[in-house]
């Protein structure tokens, strides 16, 4: 199935939920960055979460970034999205490899380690909103559950999963269920009971269960209503113009130094690995532009 996100409300609007399938976008990230299975799983979980969280943004031009910095060998994870679930991201160490954990699974917890998570929302205001919380497990889903409760005061359940082997990503997706003000105790108890022992999201998707069907199982009897169903994708917004602005920002003196070196300049996007080359003529043009501004 193609990648998409479904947004649902239930229990008279006191519960909101998001579910997604993200197999294609995570596989694209794996190929773009040459990720090991454990790096692909960690980045894939984060990409999936950010894609769903982007549908919580209010404005069309709003942007969302998550930064995860742990003390494990994976290093940092950075993922960004626009309000249309076009996500991009990278990890510091794309080829990290670790033994399987005691359950025979990829050891994401050890790869990420302990540290912190930042959630940055650029909503066009003077300053972006920045939420912060500690990493409580390194599993990413648990860390985001803790973040929502601590930083945004929204009781939430986050589930994320990537099914992967050496040949590629077989299934990827997740869900987020949040309790809004006014949720009654009966609804909360039903949700808690259903979440206990609920199958792994990646396994359900691998078996052909659609995201909306997953939410129907969890929200049965709560009158769930689909609000929207939208595509999500791995898509970078970099361009030569944007990279040119980055070069200009370093200042005339540094540009002159690069020019004198005679090799031109090559800039590479962290998010998608695209390389942009600037020739001697390009650099001279940028320097002339800075001269005119003085």
C-alpha positions in Angstrom: 0.0 0.0 0.0 1.1 3.6 -0.7 2.3 5.7 2.2 -0.4 7.8 3.9 -1.6 9.1 7.2 -5.2 8.9 8.5 -6.5 11.3 11.1 -9.5 10.2 13.2 -11.6 11.6 16.1 -13.6 9.5 18.5 -15.6 9.6 21.7 -17.4 12.8 20.8 -14.1 14.5 19.9 -12.4 13.8 23.2 -10.0 11.4 21.5 -7.9 12.1 18.5 -5.8 9.6 16.7 -3.3 9.3 13.8 -2.1 6.2 12.1 0.3 5.8 9.1 2.0 3.5 6.8 5.5 4.8 5.9 7.2 1.8 4.3 8.2 3.6 1.0 9.5 6.8 2.6 11.6 4.9 5.1 13.0 2.7 2.4 13.9 5.8 0.4 15.7 7.2 3.5 17.6 3.9 3.8 18.7 4.1 0.2 19.6 7.8 0.3 21.7 7.6 3.4 23.0 4.0 3.0 21.6 3.1 6.4 22.4 -0.1 8.3 19.2 -1.9 9.5 19.4 -0.4 13.1 20.0 3.1 11.7 17.1 2.7 9.3 14.8 1.5 12.0 15.7 4.4 14.4 15.5 7.1 11.6 12.3 5.4 10.2 10.5 5.5 13.5 11.4 9.2 13.9 10.4 10.0 10.3 7.0 8.3 10.8 6.3 10.1 14.1 7.2 13.5 12.6 5.0 12.8 9.5 2.0 12.1 11.8 2.8 15.1 14.1 2.9 17.4 11.1 -0.8 16.9 10.8 -1.2 18.4 14.3 0.1 21.7 12.9 -2.5 24.4 12.3 -1.0 26.6 9.6 -0.3 25.7 6.0 3.2 27.2 6.3 4.0 25.7 9.7 7.1 23.5 10.0 8.1 20.9 12.5 11.6 19.6 13.5 12.5 16.9 16.0 16.1 16.6 17.3 17.1 13.5 19.3 20.5 13.6 20.9 21.5 10.4 22.7 24.8 9.1 24.0 24.6 5.9 22.0 26.7 5.1 18.9 24.0 6.3 16.6 24.6 9.9 17.8 21.9 12.4 16.8 18.8 12.1 14.8 17.3 15.1 13.0 13.9 15.0 11.2 12.0 17.9 9.7 8.6 18.2 8.0 6.3 20.7 6.5 2.5 20.7 7.2 1.9 18.3 4.3 3.9 15.4 5.8 6.8 15.8 3.5 9.6 14.6 5.8 13.3 14.5 5.6 16.0 13.5 8.0 19.4 12.0 8.9 21.4 10.2 11.6 24.9 11.1 12.6 26.2 7.5 12.2 24.3 5.8 9.3 26.2 2.5 9.5 26.1 1.7 13.2 25.7 -2.0 13.9 25.0 -3.7 17.2 24.1 -7.3 18.3 20.4 -8.1 18.6 18.9 -7.5 22.0 17.8 -10.2 24.5 14.5 -10.5 22.6 16.2 -11.0 19.3 15.2 -7.6 18.0 17.3 -4.6 16.8 18.7 -2.9 19.8 17.4 0.7 19.2 17.6 1.5 22.9 21.4 1.0 23.0 22.0 2.6 19.6 20.2 5.8 20.7 21.1 5.8 24.4 20.1 8.4 26.8 20.0 12.2 26.3 17.2 14.5 25.2 14.6 15.3 22.6 13.7 18.7 21.2 10.5 19.4 19.3 10.6 22.7 17.4 7.5 24.2 15.8 8.0 27.1 13.5 4.5 28.7 13.2 5.6 32.0 11.6 5.8 33.8 14.9 8.8 35.8 16.1 10.3 32.8 17.9 9.6 29.1 17.3 8.0 27.0 20.0 10.6 24.6 21.5 9.5 21.7 23.6 12.1 19.6 25.5 12.2 16.4 27.4 14.6 13.7 28.4 14.9 10.4 26.6 13.4 7.8 28.9 14.1 4.7 26.9 15.8 5.5 23.5 13.0 3.5 21.8 11.6 6.8 20.4 7.9 5.8 20.7 8.2 5.8 24.5 10.3 8.9 24.5 7.6 10.8 22.5 4.9 9.5 24.8 6.8 11.0 27.7 7.4 14.2 25.7 3.7 14.7 25.0 2.8 14.2 28.7 5.6 16.3 30.1 6.0 19.1 27.6 2.6 19.5 26.0 0.5 18.0 28.9 -1.4 15.8 26.5 -1.8 12.1 27.6 -0.8 10.1 24.6 0.2 6.7 23.4 2.8 6.5 20.6 3.5 3.2 18.7 6.2 3.1 16.0 7.7 0.2 14.1 10.0 -0.7 11.2 10.2 -4.3 9.9 13.5 -4.6 8.1 16.1 -7.1 6.9 19.3 -6.8 5.0 17.4 -6.4 1.7 15.3 -3.5 2.8 12.3 -2.2 4.7 9.4 -4.6 4.6 6.9 -2.6 6.6 6.9 0.7 8.6 4.3 2.8 10.3 2.8 4.0 13.6 0.0 5.4 15.5 -0.6 8.2 18.0 -3.7 8.3 20.3 -4.3 11.4 22.4 -6.8 12.2 25.1 -8.3 15.6 24.9 -9.9 17.5 27.8 -13.2 15.9 28.8 -12.3 12.2 28.0 -14.4 10.1 30.4 -13.0 7.3 32.5 -14.8 4.5 30.6 -13.1 5.6 27.4 -9.7 5.7 29.1 -10.2 2.2 30.6 -11.3 0.8 27.2 -8.2 2.2 25.5 -5.9 1.0 28.2 -7.3 -2.5 28.0 -7.0 -2.7 24.2 -3.4 -1.4 24.2 -2.3 -4.2 26.5 -0.8 -6.9 24.3 -1.7 -5.1 21.1 0.3 -6.5 18.2 3.3 -4.6 16.9 2.3 -2.0 14.3 4.9 -3.2 11.8 3.6 -6.7 12.0 0.0 -5.6 11.4 1.0 -3.6 8.4 3.1 -6.5 7.0 0.0 -8.7 7.3 -1.9 -6.2 5.2 -3.9 -4.4 7.9 -4.5 -0.8 6.9 -3.9 2.2 9.3 -7.6 3.0 9.5 -8.3 -0.6 10.4 -5.8 -0.5 13.2 -7.5 2.6 14.6 -10.9 0.9 14.2 -9.7 -2.0 16.4 -8.4 0.4 19.1 -11.4 2.8 19.0 -14.2 0.3 18.5 -17.4 1.4 20.2 -16.2 5.0 20.4 -17.8 6.2 17.2 -14.5 6.9 15.3 -14.7 9.3 12.4 -12.1 9.7 9.7 -11.3 13.4 9.3 -8.7 13.1 6.6 -6.5 10.7 4.7 -3.3 12.3 3.2 -0.1 11.0 1.6 3.3 11.2 3.3 6.7 11.1 1.6 10.4 11.5 2.0 10.9 14.8 0.2 13.7 17.4 0.8 13.2 21.1 0.1 16.9 21.8 -0.6 17.9 23.6 -3.8 20.9 25.3 -5.4 19.3 28.7 -4.5 19.1 27.7 -0.8 22.7 26.5 -0.8 23.8 29.7 -2.5 22.2 31.6 0.4 24.2 29.4 2.8 27.4 30.3 0.9 26.6 34.0 1.0 26.0 33.8 4.8 29.6 32.9 5.5 30.7 36.3 4.4 32.9 37.9 1.8 36.3 37.1 3.4 35.6 33.4 3.6 34.2 33.4 0.0 37.4 35.1 -1.2 39.5 32.5 0.5 37.5 29.7 -1.2 37.9 31.6 -4.5 41.6 31.8 -4.1 41.8 28.1 -3.5 40.7 27.7 -7.1 38.7 24.5 -6.5 35.3 26.0 -6.3 32.9 24.8 -3.6 30.7 21.7 -3.1 27.9 21.8 -0.6 26.0 18.7 0.4 22.5 18.6 2.0 22.5 16.7 5.3 18.9 15.6 4.8 19.1 14.0 1.3 22.8 13.9 0.4 22.3 15.9 -2.8 25.5 17.7 -3.8 25.6 21.2 -5.2 28.7 22.5 -7.0 29.7 26.1 -7.3 32.3 27.0 -9.9 34.9 29.8 -9.9 32.5 31.9 -11.9 29.7 31.3 -9.4 31.8 32.4 -6.5 32.9 35.5 -8.3 29.2 36.4 -9.0 28.4 35.9 -5.3 31.3 38.1 -4.2 30.3 40.9 -6.6 26.8 40.7 -5.1 28.2 41.2 -1.6 30.3 44.2 -2.9 27.2 45.9 -4.2 25.5 45.6 -0.8 28.3 47.3 1.0 
